[in-house]
């Protein structure tokens, strides 16, 4: 009797347990072990694919150490300039002037000229290059086959990557040029002539090497990909482009006056001529723009050839590879080469327009303006 009662009491519990376990057993029976894992694989594959695509986009956009270093430096300079008080800025400018005089710059160059033509102008020129550079790197990526998204990313990363080198380039220009100008003035040249001679001397010295690194690093070429043979082509072409570009735009920084491409009679001509003349004048499309664009296109085509070959072949690239790109472009045919040259002209037109427009704007720098106000007229 006792065993029977225990059996009767245990039976409901066993039945209840079996009822609770039944759905799980059915689920397991209907979903074998192999297929259970397969249900998770598509989601895992989607996550891994999305991560790979994101990583690939960042890699193609060239988010490397150079980008983060340049961004940090740029942010530091901007924040430091904003945080400095008027007294600190004035003290820094006065310290630079005292440094020039103590190191031998004579009074053939006035304090006003030191501030306006060397310090202020080079700071503004560096800012103009940074503002115009996104156009350059966007167009370079575009004409070498990258998508709009990748080109847009490279416009940002390329610009930030060149910040340290641009700072060194224009900073050394501002500091070293007064000594050269004073040197040439002591030998009979006037101020304007000596300024031009000094600029050319600076470009032909080691400064062209800094600009070469700026160009290559901005386009994403690693130091490990650069070769001595590539510089044998790159530097002469770069000198030609600098003469037509950097020196011209540096000298015209802050100047709104330039020779027009159109006849002066168009100002008083029919409506379409007057409006066209006004448009060209407002957009600063003048002779300086034409020289900067057309004069640099040939040299830029050579530079693009060297840059593209280094990007694709690295240290395995040869002078023959670069020559073949110059003739055949990306497609390896004469027609492809001509099309590539046309793209380069378009690239220089876009960048030249942005750079010329930035250089033609009035320069507003309160720290330098206050220092100039203290100088004798």
MITI-864309 format. One record per residue: residue in three letters; x, y, z of N, C-alpha, C in turn. Coordinates in steps of 0.001 Angstrom, whole numbers, padded with zeros to 6 digits, always signed. Example, Ala and Ser with C-alpha at 12.3 -4.5 7.8 and 13.67 -1.06 7.14 Angstrom:
// residues 2
ala+013190-005690+007800+012300-004500+007800+013200-003300+007800;ser+012850-002250+007080+013670-001060+007140+012900+000030+007870;
This chain:
// residues 377
unk+000822-001214+000000+000000+000000+000000+000850+001255+000000;unk+001886+001237+000836+002756+002418+000910+003461+002659-000410;unk+003961+001537-001032+004631+001702-002334+003659+002232-003376;unk+002464+001765-003351+001470+002206-004337+001163+003678-004192;unk+001053+004125-002907+000770+005548-002684+001904+006414-003170;unk+003126+005980-002887+004292+006753-003361+004326+006799-004875;unk+003994+005684-005480+004008+005646-006946+002969+006585-007516;unk+001791+006623-006858+000742+007514-007347+001133+008983-007199;unk+001798+009307-006017+002210+010704-005826+003318+011099-006796;unk+004213+010171-007146+005337+010479-008051+004887+010605-009487;unk+003821+009937-009836+003380+009934-011228+003041+011315-011747;unk+002278+012144-010993+001985+013488-011515+003236+014311-011734;unk+004207+014186-010752+005438+014969-010908+006191+014541-012155;unk+006231+013235-012393+006933+012734-013588+006248+013217-014843;unk+004910+013180-014797+004168+013643-015974+004388+015126-016207;unk+004367+015885-015078+004578+017325-015219+005952+017612-015766;unk+006965+016885-015238+008335+017102-015722+008449+016765-017185;unk+007794+015677-017584+007886+015296-018995+007181+016304-019881;unk+006082+016897-019327+005385+017912-020112+006240+019159-020295;unk+006997+019537-019227+007863+020712-019324+009020+020457-020270;unk+009493+019195-020276+010653+018891-021122+010262+018629-022560;unk+009016+018362-022800+008595+017966-024137+008838+019034-025187;unk+008472+020324-024930+008719+021343-025967+010187+021458-026307;unk+011052+021401-025269+012490+021501-025520+012976+020324-026336;unk+012439+019143-026014+012851+017954-026763+012398+018048-028205;unk+011162+018545-028384+010651+018696-029751+011496+019685-030527;unk+011855+020810-029838+012674+021823-030501+014020+021261-030893;unk+014595+020463-029951+015900+019880-030266+015799+018877-031399;unk+014700+018134-031381+014541+017132-032431+014345+017783-033788;unk+013609+018899-033802+013350+019571-035075+014501+020442-035529;unk+015485+020715-034653+016624+021577-034979+017898+020851-034605;unk+018459+020050-035481+019678+019308-035185+020814+020256-034815;unk+021851+019679-034184+022981+020486-033693+023632+021287-034801;unk+023808+020691-035976+024467+021397-037068+023674+022582-037559;unk+022327+022398-037620+021508+023485-038138+021350+024615-037137;unk+021449+024295-035798+021372+025368-034802+022503+026375-035007;unk+023708+025904-035286+024838+026805-035531+024650+027600-036805;unk+023994+026953-037793+023836+027641-039073+022878+028818-038971;unk+021969+028792-037987+021074+029928-037806+021826+031168-037344;unk+022922+030975-036606+023699+032098-036097+024701+032620-037105;unk+025080+031765-038074+026153+032164-038985+025802+033361-039865;unk+024598+033471-040460+024313+034648-041299+024463+035961-040542;unk+023959+036019-039301+024105+037250-038515+025567+037545-038238;unk+026323+036479-037899+027751+036675-037633+028468+037137-038890;unk+028076+036533-040032+028705+036934-041291+028390+038385-041621;unk+027142+038808-041349+026775+040198-041617+027585+041163-040762;unk+027757+040812-039484+028545+041668-038604+029995+041734-039045;unk+030564+040586-039396+031971+040570-039810+032154+041282-041141;unk+031171+041146-042042+031258+041833-043331+031189+043347-043149;unk+030267+043794-042277+030153+045232-042015+031437+045778-041401;unk+032022+045011-040465+033274+045452-039846+034396+045503-040864;unk+034432+044494-041757+035480+044470-042782+035320+045628-043753;unk+034060+045927-044128+033824+047048-045037+034226+048368-044393;unk+033907+048515-043093+034279+049746-042394+035791+049882-042309;unk+036456+048762-041973+037918+048794-041901+038522+049071-043271;unk+037922+048479-044323+038421+048725-045675+038235+050162-046107;unk+037109+050768-045722+036854+052165-046068+037838+053089-045356;unk+038115+052789-044091+039088+053595-043355+040473+053465-043963;unk+040801+052243-044409+042114+052037-045027+042207+052773-046354;unk+041156+052690-047169+041173+053378-048456+041117+054889-048274;unk+040488+055329-047200+040474+056752-046887+041769+057247-046285;unk+042694+056320-045993+044046+056633-045497+044016+057313-044125;unk+043250+056718-043214+043258+057175-041825+044438+056513-041116;unk+045607+057096-041287+046818+056518-040721+047368+057408-039613;unk+048555+057058-039119+049163+057822-038024+049421+059266-038429;unk+049803+059483-039691+050063+060843-040154+048835+061729-040056;unk+047662+061154-040339+046421+061927-040231+046170+062351-038788;unk+046304+061422-037855+046030+061742-036454+047071+062706-035888;unk+048323+062574-036299+049356+063506-035845+049077+064918-036360;unk+048742+065014-037642+048439+066323-038217+047210+066959-037594;unk+046180+066139-037346+044961+066657-036728+045237+067176-035321;unk+046030+066415-034555+046368+066846-033193+047156+068154-033213;unk+048113+068260-034142+048906+069487-034235+048037+070670-034648;unk+047173+070455-035634+046291+071522-036109+045377+072008-034985;unk+044777+071058-034261+043893+071430-033156+044668+072168-032068;unk+045885+071715-031789+046693+072375-030765+047034+073805-031131;unk+047395+074026-032403+047738+075382-032850+046520+076301-032777;unk+045382+075809-033261+044165+076634-033247+043748+076964-031820;unk+043730+075955-030951+043323+076185-029566+044318+077091-028842;unk+045611+076909-029123+046619+077758-028498+046480+079208-028917;unk+046216+079425-030217+046037+080795-030706+044793+081438-030111;unk+043736+080641-029946+042500+081179-029371+042658+081478-027877;unk+043454+080663-027194+043606+080824-025745+044569+081946-025371;unk+045478+082302-026288+046479+083330-025971+045817+084696-025831;unk+046276+085462-024867+045757+086815-024662+046421+087783-025636;unk+045868+088980-025750+046456+089998-026625+047878+090340-026188;unk+048099+090378-024888+049440+090688-024382+050440+089598-024760;unk+050007+088342-024678+050896+087234-025036+051227+087255-026528;unk+050234+087554-027349+050485+087630-028791+051430+088776-029120;unk+051203+089926-028507+052082+091076-028742+053497+090776-028280;unk+053629+090097-027148+054954+089739-026636+055667+088784-027588;unk+054926+087829-028167+055531+086878-029105+056034+087594-030356;unk+055243+088523-030895+055653+089261-032094+056859+090140-031795;unk+056838+090818-030663+057982+091657-030284+059239+090816-030089;unk+059062+089615-029551+060204+088725-029382+060805+088302-030713;unk+059944+088042-031706+060440+087689-033040+061199+088854-033669;unk+060651+090052-033549+061335+091227-034102+062698+091426-033443;unk+062736+091285-032132+064013+091425-031423+064993+090339-031851;unk+064469+089139-032099+065332+088055-032557+065934+088335-033920;unk+065120+088856-034844+065647+089220-036165+066780+090236-036034;unk+066561+091255-035241+067570+092317-035117+068835+091794-034445;unk+068685+090987-033420+069865+090490-032707+070682+089528-033557;unk+070035+088880-034533+070740+087934-035397+071266+088583-036673;unk+071059+089898-036834+071738+090590-037917+070900+091208-039001;unk+069575+091113-038946+068746+091767-039963+068826+093276-039742;unk+069273+093994-040766+069523+095433-040620+068245+096232-040790;unk+068376+097549-040602+067211+098422-040744+066883+098724-042200;unk+067583+098054-043140+067152+098143-044542+065740+097565-044684;unk+065395+096657-043788+064042+096105-043723+063402+096642-042447;unk+062314+097348-042586+061672+097966-041423+060891+096927-040613;unk+060535+097298-039395+059701+096414-038570+058361+096149-039246;unk+057813+097169-039883+056538+096999-040585+056666+095950-041685;unk+057749+095996-042449+057953+095013-043510+058167+093614-042934;unk+058895+093515-041837+059099+092213-041203+057769+091591-040785;unk+056901+092414-040221+055611+091893-039758+054691+091583-040930;unk+054562+092557-041837+053557+092435-042900+053979+091480-044009;unk+055226+091558-044454+055655+090814-045636+056239+089442-045325;unk+056594+089195-044088+057212+087912-043755+056388+087121-042741;unk+056081+087708-041606+055336+086973-040582+053869+086821-040965;unk+053204+087938-041136+051764+087922-041409+051442+087213-042718;unk+052200+087510-043752+051912+086950-045077+052110+085442-045104;unk+053144+084934-044440+053386+083493-044463+052391+082727-043605;unk+051959+083322-042504+050906+082684-041712+049623+082592-042538;unk+049283+083674-043233+048086+083674-044075+048224+082694-045232;unk+049419+082629-045838+049640+081707-046956+049484+080261-046510;unk+049990+079933-045322+049835+078575-044797+048363+078248-044576;unk+047611+079201-044031+046179+078985-043819+045450+078799-045144;unk+045837+079556-046173+045200+079431-047485+045441+078061-048098;unk+046658+077540-047942+046967+076213-048477+046119+075150-047789;unk+045988+075252-046479+045180+074281-045739+043720+074355-046181;unk+043210+075566-046422+041820+075718-046856+041599+075162-048260;unk+042598+075296-049138+042430+074854-050524+042808+073392-050733;unk+043577+072805-049830+044091+071449-050026+043014+070372-050150;unk+041879+070448-049425+040857+069415-049628+040427+069271-051087;unk+040374+070382-051812+040022+070313-053235+041078+069515-053991;unk+042354+069761-053699+043453+069074-054385+043377+067569-054159;unk+043252+067146-052918+043293+065713-052622+042017+065003-053046;unk+040893+065701-053009+039654+065119-053528+039782+064850-055024;unk+040278+065833-055760+040392+065686-057211+041468+064675-057589;unk+042582+064640-056855+043619+063652-057165+043076+062237-056997;unk+042357+061998-055904+041780+060670-055697+040753+060356-056782;unk+039973+061360-057166+038950+061144-058183+039518+060800-059543;unk+040576+061492-059979+041120+061233-061315+041970+059970-061360;unk+042250+059375-060203+042975+058100-060187+042046+056934-059865;unk+040723+057148-060028+039781+056040-060005+039060+055775-058702;unk+039204+056617-057692+038525+056374-056424+037089+056902-056472;unk+036237+056336-055604+034843+056760-055540+034725+058123-054870;unk+033526+058684-054947+033290+059990-054326+033472+059906-052812;unk+033010+058801-052216+033132+058642-050760+034594+058587-050351;unk+035375+057743-051028+036798+057615-050698+037524+058929-050982;unk+037188+059569-052093+037820+060854-052429+037526+061904-051364;unk+036297+061894-050840+035937+062855-049793+036736+062603-048519;unk+036918+061330-048179+037719+061004-046991+039173+061422-047184;unk+039697+061172-048376+041095+061536-048632+041289+063052-048685;unk+040248+063777-049024+040342+065242-048974+040653+065706-047558;unk+040058+065024-046581+040277+065388-045176+041604+064838-044676;unk+041841+063545-044904+043056+062927-044354+044311+063493-045004;unk+044260+063758-046307+045429+064323-046983+045767+065708-046460;unk+044738+066515-046232+044966+067872-045724+045579+067842-044335;unk+045029+067015-043461+045574+066946-042094+046985+066356-042077;unk+047268+065460-043010+048586+064818-043037+049701+065800-043377;unk+049386+066853-044133+050441+067790-044546+050626+068940-043562;unk+049784+069027-042534+049866+070164-041604+051259+070335-040999;unk+051908+069270-040479+053249+069481-039904+054255+070000-040922;unk+054180+069484-042149+055153+069879-043169+054876+071287-043687;unk+053593+071641-043816+053259+073003-044223+053671+074007-043151;unk+053498+073624-041892+053941+074494-040807+055435+074736-040861;unk+056196+073653-041123+057656+073796-041228+058030+074627-042450;unk+057353+074400-043575+057673+075089-044822+057473+076596-044683;unk+056277+077006-044306+055989+078440-044229+056626+079082-042997;unk+056790+078310-041927+057471+078850-040757+058920+079185-041056;unk+059610+078275-041740+061002+078543-042112+061090+079659-043147;unk+060107+079725-044043+060063+080826-045009+059982+082167-044283;unk+059112+082239-043280+058932+083491-042542+060184+083877-041771;unk+060882+082883-041228+062041+083161-040378+063308+083403-041191;unk+063490+082648-042275+064754+082719-043028+064762+083795-044113;unk+063608+084084-044694+063571+085026-045817+064133+086407-045494;unk+063853+087004-044327+064405+088342-044060+065929+088404-044149;unk+066605+087351-043740+068070+087348-043803+068551+087345-045253;unk+067862+086572-046106+068246+086536-047518+067917+087854-048212;unk+066755+088412-047917+066391+089700-048518+067403+090767-048116;unk+067774+090797-046859+068767+091763-046384+070111+091537-047072;unk+070455+090277-047290+071713+089932-047962+071734+090480-049388;unk+070650+090265-050134+070604+090730-051523+070472+092253-051606;unk+069800+092865-050654+069709+094329-050639+071077+094949-050369;unk+071885+094307-049551+073234+094814-049271+074110+094777-050514;unk+073708+093978-051512+074465+093874-052754+073812+094647-053885;unk+072958+095596-053546+072471+096546-054531+071068+096324-055045;unk+070408+095233-054695+069053+095012-055179+068058+095829-054364;unk+066976+096242-055036+065892+096905-054326+065097+095902-053506;unk+064189+096419-052687+063442+095533-051783+062603+094513-052555;unk+061849+094956-053558+060994+094050-054318+061815+092999-055053;unk+062895+093429-055705+063746+092491-056434+064398+091498-055476;unk+064874+091997-054344+065521+091123-053365+064535+090107-052790;unk+063284+090514-052623+062266+089590-052110+062034+088438-053083;unk+061935+088761-054391+061773+087714-055392+062976+086798-055481;unk+064174+087376-055432+065396+086571-055491+065495+085651-054281;unk+065151+086179-053112+065207+085370-051889+064217+084211-051949;unk+063018+084469-052473+062033+083400-052592+062505+082293-053505;unk+063110+082668-054635+063628+081665-055561+064775+080884-054927;unk+065640+081579-054204+066756+080903-053537+066252+079914-052491;unk+065204+080291-051783+064637+079390-050775+064070+078129-051426;unk+063374+078320-052542+062775+077173-053224+063851+076231-053752;unk+064919+076792-054313+065970+075964-054908+066869+075322-053859;unk+066737+075739-052623+067519+075122-051550+066765+073892-051039;unk+066960+073543-049807+066326+072347-049263+064829+072437-049089;unk+064247+073603-049298+062808+073744-049099+062007+072943-050116;unk+062582+072711-051276+061865+071922-052271+061703+070484-051790;unk+062645+070002-050983+062528+068650-050435+061357+068567-049457;unk+061161+069628-048664+060018+069652-047742+058713+069607-048527;unk+058649+070393-049594+057440+070413-050417+057213+069064-051091;unk+058293+068384-051473+058155+067057-052078+057521+066078-051093;unk+057971+066132-049858+057394+065263-048830+055931+065627-048590;unk+055625+066925-048591+054239+067375-048435+053356+066759-049513;unk+053806+066852-050747+053017+066349-051879+052779+064846-051772;unk+053857+064104-051532+053752+062646-051512+052976+062150-050297;unk+053259+062701-049136+052558+062249-047932+051078+062618-047993;unk+050774+063791-048519+049379+064188-048619+048571+063244-049493;unk+049199+062703-050531+048519+061763-051424+048548+060336-050895;unk+049178+060128-049743+049151+058809-049115+050379+057957-049314;unk+051416+058473-049978+052640+057689-050176+053386+057597-048848;unk+053743+056383-048458+054484+056175-047219+055962+056481-047432;unk+056652+056794-046347+058090+057022-046456+058790+055773-046985;unk+058271+054604-046610+058887+053347-047052+058680+053083-048536;unk+057742+053797-049181+057486+053619-050613+058306+054567-051479;unk+058895+055591-050890+059639+056591-051657+061013+056055-052041;unk+061455+056401-053258+062758+055956-053750+063579+057154-054212;unk+064890+056965-054233+065781+058034-054695+065532+058343-056167;unk+065266+057300-056973+065026+057503-058406+063780+058350-058648;unk+062759+058145-057824+061528+058919-058018+061763+060403-057761;unk+062639+060725-056808+062924+062133-056523+063703+062788-057660;unk+064416+061993-058455+065154+062552-059591+064203+063159-060616;unk+062989+062630-060708+061963+063195-061589+061094+064188-060825;unk+060778+063833-059605+059801+064589-058831+060273+066004-058515;unk+061507+066143-058061+061974+067450-057587+062091+068480-058712;unk+062678+068157-059889+062695+069168-060961+061293+069616-061386;unk+060364+068646-061486+058989+069018-061837+058357+069865-060738;unk+058690+069551-059503+058140+070304-058382+058655+071738-058362;unk+059922+071928-058715+060479+073285-058774+059702+074125-059788;unk+059413+073531-060947+058636+074246-061956+057245+074595-061466;unk+056614+073655-060785+055271+073939-060287+055284+074972-059168;unk+056297+074906-058307+056395+075877-057215+056581+077293-057753;unk+057388+077420-058805+057634+078746-059377+056340+079350-059914;unk+055475+078493-060481+054207+078983-061036+053097+079061-059992;unk+053258+078334-058889+052185+078256-057913+052485+078911-056590;unk+053344+078285-055784+053560+078742-054405+054074+080169-054347;unk+055122+080472-055132+055710+081811-055055+054718+082881-055490;unk+053980+082596-056566+053006+083576-057051+051901+083806-056026;unk+051314+082719-055517+050214+082856-054573+050684+083425-053235;unk+051906+083108-052861+052446+083651-051615+052589+085169-051708;unk+053064+085650-052859+053282+087087-053024+051976+087863-053118;unk+050921+087228-053664+049666+087958-053842+048725+087801-052657;unk+049129+087081-051612+048257+086875-050462+047789+088207-049886;unk+046475+088342-049752+045903+089563-049193+045672+090662-050202;unk+046086+090453-051447+045917+091481-052473+044677+091178-053295;unk+043792+092129-053395+042564+091945-054172+042689+092498-055585;unk+043824+093106-055911+044016+093698-057230+044852+092762-058092;unk+044356+092474-059299+045115+091662-060231+044653+091979-061648;unk+045526+091687-062602+045210+091972-063998+044121+091021-064484;unk+043137+091577-065159+042011+090777-065629+042386+090003-066884;unk+041693+088879-067090+041851+088117-068327+041066+088750-069474;unk+040098+089567-069150+039213+090148-070160+039603+091591-070451;unk+039314+092073-071657+039625+093471-071997+038875+094441-071094;unk+039517+095549-070759+038885+096550-069894+037630+097137-070537;unk+037564+097114-071880+036405+097682-072577+035122+096909-072275;unk+035240+095656-071803+034050+094866-071491+033263+095473-070335;unk+033914+096247-069490+033207+096867-068376+032093+097790-068859;unk+032325+098431-070002+031346+099371-070553+030661+098805-071788;unk+030834+097508-072053+030266+096891-073242+028825+096466-073039;unk+028312+095610-073945+026947+095095-073805+026754+094399-072451;unk+025504+094136-072133+025180+093585-070812+025926+092287-070532;unk+025963+091371-071527+026602+090082-071268+028101+090250-071018;unk+028734+091224-071703+030155+091464-071470+030388+092077-070089;unk+029561+093046-069728+029712+093703-068425+029505+092713-067285;unk+028493+091833-067433+028228+090846-066385+029343+089799-066314;unk+029853+089397-067471+030963+088436-067477+032200+089031-066819;unk+032480+090284-067145+033642+090958-066540+033465+091056-065021;unk+032255+091383-064590+031982+091509-063154+032135+090153-062455;unk+031651+089072-063109+031761+087733-062525+033223+087317-062373;unk+034017+087529-063425+035442+087191-063366+036135+087988-062265;unk+035733+089247-062120+036360+090093-061105+035989+089629-059699;unk+034732+089266-059493+034289+088832-058169+034905+087493-057779;unk+035101+086606-058757+035690+085293-058475+037212+085311-058561;unk+037788+086480-058839+039250+086646-058933+039853+085726-059999;unk+039133+085599-061121+039658+084826-062250+040416+085798-063140;unk+041696+085947-062872+042535+086877-063609+043777+086200-064138;unk+044770+086999-064457+046001+086454-065035+046745+085566-064045;unk+046705+085912-062767+047360+085068-061767+046722+083686-061713;unk+045390+083652-061830+044689+082367-061855+045106+081547-063070;unk+045197+082203-064236+045576+081496-065460+046993+080944-065370;unk+047918+081752-064841+049305+081292-064705+049388+080136-063718;unk+048683+080264-062593+048712+079207-061578+048143+077906-062122;unk+047066+077999-062903+046411+076795-063410+047171+076168-064571;unk+047355+076938-065635+047980+076387-066842+049469+076118-066646;unk+050138+077032-065944+051570+076865-065763+051932+075688-064900;unk+051014+075250-064045+051317+074125-063157+050797+072788-063670;unk+049948+072784-064691+049338+071527-065138+050369+070548-065684;unk+051285+071032-066525+052303+070142-067101+053153+069528-065997;unk+053600+070365-065074+054417+069850-063975+053601+068919-063077;unk+052335+069250-062868+051493+068413-062019+051261+067048-062648;unk+051188+066986-063965+050995+065700-064635+052171+064773-064357;unk+053383+065325-064385+054577+064529-064073+054547+064090-062613;unk+054185+065004-061733+054115+064677-060305+053063+063605-060040;unk+051917+063697-060710+050872+062690-060535+051343+061315-060984;unk+052109+061274-062076+052622+059995-062567+053527+059341-061533;unk+054451+060112-060988+055365+059570-059977+054581+059127-058742;unk+053644+059951-058309+052870+059647-057100+052049+058382-057269;unk+051354+058248-058404+050496+057082-058621+051315+055799-058694;unk+052451+055841-059366+053295+054643-059474+053841+054250-058106;unk+054260+055226-057309+054748+054913-055960+053633+054334-055094;unk+052421+054843-055241+051296+054323-054462+050980+052877-054817;unk+051106+052535-056087+050716+051198-056536+051854+050182-056490;unk+053101+050626-056698+054225+049686-056755+055263+049889-055662;unk+055220+051020-054992+056157+051260-053905+057601+051269-054370;unk+058470+050649-053592+059898+050653-053895+060238+049789-055105;unk+059276+048987-055569+059506+048182-056770+059317+048995-058045;unk+058857+050231-057938+058618+051062-059122+059933+051495-059748;unk+059887+051743-061048+061079+052148-061794+060779+053415-062584;unk+061835+054017-063121+061650+055199-063963+060842+054845-065205;unk+061002+053615-065698+060226+053173-066851+058738+053140-066559;unk+058366+052689-065360+056951+052680-064971+056376+054093-064991;unk+057149+055033-064501+056682+056418-064445+056570+057014-065842;unk+057537+056700-066703+057488+057197-068076+056293+056606-068818;unk+056018+055315-068588+054871+054684-069251+053560+055316-068794;unk+053462+055686-067526+052243+056340-067054+052092+057716-067696;unk+053199+058434-067859+053125+059760-068475+052616+059680-069911;unk+052992+058621-070614+052579+058464-072013+051196+057833-072117;unk+050967+056771-071333+049751+055985-071490+048702+056152-070425;unk+048960+056964-069404+047973+057138-068349+047675+055837-067634;unk+046484+055730-067056+046114+054535-066303+045758+053370-067212;unk+045374+053664-068464+044992+052606-069390+046119+052072-070241;unk+047258+052744-070256+048405+052262-071011+048376+052589-072486;unk+047459+053453-072930+047384+053831-074339+047577+055342-074469;unk+047867+055778-075695+048054+057204-075929+046778+057980-075621;unk+045642+057403-076003+044369+058056-075706+044134+058182-074212;unk+044493+057128-073478+044357+057170-072025+045273+058230-071423;unk+046478+058357-071982+047399+059383-071502+046858+060781-071737;unk+046260+061004-072913+045683+062315-073207+044504+062607-072280;unk+043693+061568-072023+042566+061749-071106+043056+062058-069694;unk+044140+061391-069293+044695+061634-067960+045227+063061-067841;unk+045821+063562-068920+046305+064946-068905+045132+065917-068787;unk+044033+065609-069492+042839+066447-069379+042288+066452-067960;unk+042308+065292-067318+041865+065221-065922+042776+066050-065017;unk+044071+066027-065324+045017+066815-064523+044752+068305-064690;unk+044431+068722-065916+044080+070126-066146+042841+070505-065345;unk+041860+069610-065328+040650+069846-064533+040994+069936-063048;unk+041883+069058-062611+042309+069053-061207+042981+070366-060828;unk+043910+070824-061680+044618+072073-061376+043685+073279-061468;unk+042690+073207-062360+041730+074309-062463+040930+074438-061172;unk+040439+073299-060670+039673+073325-059430+040495+073790-058250;unk+041692+073220-058120+042545+073605-056995+043040+075040-057148;unk+043425+075409-058380+043901+076770-058612+042831+077801-058307;unk+041584+077484-058660+040483+078402-058356+040321+078569-056845;unk+040315+077443-056108+040143+077508-054652+041301+078249-053993;unk+042518+077968-054452+043706+078590-053857+043757+080085-054178;unk+043491+080416-055450+043510+081817-055866+042431+082618-055147;unk+041263+082009-054963+040171+082688-054265+040541+082943-052805;unk+041159+081940-052162+041569+082114-050762+042650+083185-050639;unk+043604+083182-051576+044707+084149-051510+044255+085571-051793;unk+043117+085720-052464+042643+087052-052847+041781+087712-051780;unk+041479+086978-050704+040627+087541-049663+041424+088476-048749;unk+040776+089507-048220+041463+090383-047254+041928+089582-046043;unk+043129+089846-045600+043708+089125-044468+043357+089859-043181;unk+042670+089185-042286+042301+089772-041002+042976+088985-039885;unk+044015+089568-039322+044762+088939-038237+044980+089987-037153;unk+044113+090015-036158+044151+091087-035157+045503+091253-034472;unk+046183+090142-034183+047466+090255-033481+048484+091000-034334;unk+048586+090617-035609+049525+091294-036502+049062+092715-036816;unk+047751+092895-036963+047229+094232-037257+047525+095200-036113;unk+047397+094714-034879+047705+095569-033728+049189+095920-033694;unk+050035+094942-034056+051478+095211-034088+051816+096212-035184;unk+051140+096098-036331+051379+097048-037421+050932+098454-037034;unk+049855+098544-036253+049369+099862-035825+050377+100564-034921;unk+051197+099787-034245+052208+100384-033366+053470+100805-034113;unk+053605+100314-035365+054806+100642-036141+054638+101999-036818;unk+055744+102733-037025+055662+103985-037780+055216+103724-039208;unk+054495+104654-039782+053973+104495-041144+055113+104450-042145;
